[in-house]
Amino acid sequence: ISDRVLEAIDRLIGHPSEDPHGHVIPDRAGRMRRRSLAPLSSLGAGAWATVREIRDGDPARMAHWKRAGLLPGAEVRVREVRGLEDVFEIDVAGRRLVSGSEGLEGVMVEPHARSRPA
C-alpha cells in the first residue's frame, strides 16, 4: 500500500504500538521496541506478571486463552506449581485457572520485579 494510505490507517486506529495479540508493530522507521518476555510456564509460585503477547495460530487455543482472560495486558499471579504433575494454578482476571505447561505454551509475560500481596 502507499505511504499515504498507511498513514491514514495508522491515524484511524490511533497509532498502535502492538497488534491485538501483543506483537510489537515497527514504527515508521522500521524500529521495533525491545521487550524481555518469558513463557508464563517458566514462572514459579508467587510470581506476578503481565501478559504481553500470545503466540499461536490455532484458533481453538486462542479462543481458550481469551475465555480464560489470558490476553495482552492481563495481570496474572502464579498461585502454585506442582512440577511432578505439570500443573499450574494461576489467578487471572479474578478467576483461578488450572493448566499444564502445554496449555500455557505461547503465553508470553513480562515478570514483575516485586511480588504483590495475595
N, C-alpha and C positions, 0 to 999 in steps of 0.2 A: 504494500500500500504506500501511498505517497506520504511525505512528511506532514503535509497539511492535514490529511485525513487522520493520521496517527495523533497529531496534536489535538484535533477536535475530539477524538475518542478519549484521549487522556484527560482533557478538561471535563468532558461529560461524566466520567466515572471518578473524578476527584483526585487524579494523580496518585493512584495506589502504589505502595512500595512492595506489596505482596499480592499473589493471586489468592483465590478462595481456599486453596489447600495450604497456604502459608509459604509457598515457594517465593523467593526473592525475585522481584522484577528489576532488571537493569535500568539505570537512569538513562537520560538522553545520550550521555557519552558512552554508554555501554558498561559503566562501572556497576558492580554488584556489592552490596553491603555484606560483610563477612559476619557470620554468627558461629558460635561454638555450641553445637547441638549434640545431644546424646539420646540414644534409644531409651524410651520410658522403661523398658525391661531391664536396663542396666542400673537403675537406681535401687538403693537399699531402703529398708524400713525406716520410716520417719522423714524421708526426703520430701521436699516440696519442689515443684517445678511448674513451668508454664508450657503448655503445648504450643509449639511454634509451627510445626509442619507435619503433614500426613503424606506418606509416600506409599501409594499403592494404586494400581489401575483396576482393581477388582471392585465393581460396583456394589456387590453384596457386602464386602468388608468395609467399604467406605460408608455404606448405609448403617451398618452395625456401629461403627465409631460415632456417627452422627447421633444415633439414638442414645448412645451411652454418654454423650456430651464431650467426647474426645475430639474437639475442634480447635483450630488455632485460636489462641487467646485464653483457653480454659486453664484454670488453676487446678492442679492435682496434688494429692498427698498420698504417698505410698504408706498404707497402714501396716501391712505385713507382707513378708516374702517368705514363702516356705519352699526353699530351694530343692529339697529332695522330691517334693511333689510337683515342682514347677508351677506354683500357684502364687499369684499376686493379688492382694486386696488393695484397692485403690479408691480414694474418695475423689469424686469428680462431680461438679455441678450439684452438690448436696446429696449425692447418692453414692452407694458403695458398688463398685464393680469388681467382680472376681473373674480372673482370667489367667490363662497360661501365657508363657512368653510368646508363643506363636500367635496368639490372638492380639498381642500388642506390637508385633513386629511392624515397623513402618511408622509408628507414632514417635516423632522426634520432639524432644523437650529441651528447654533451657532451664537447667537446675538452678535453684535459688541458693545464694551463698549461705544464708542462715535458715534454719528450720523455724517454723512458726508453732505456737502452741496449738494443741488439738482442739 
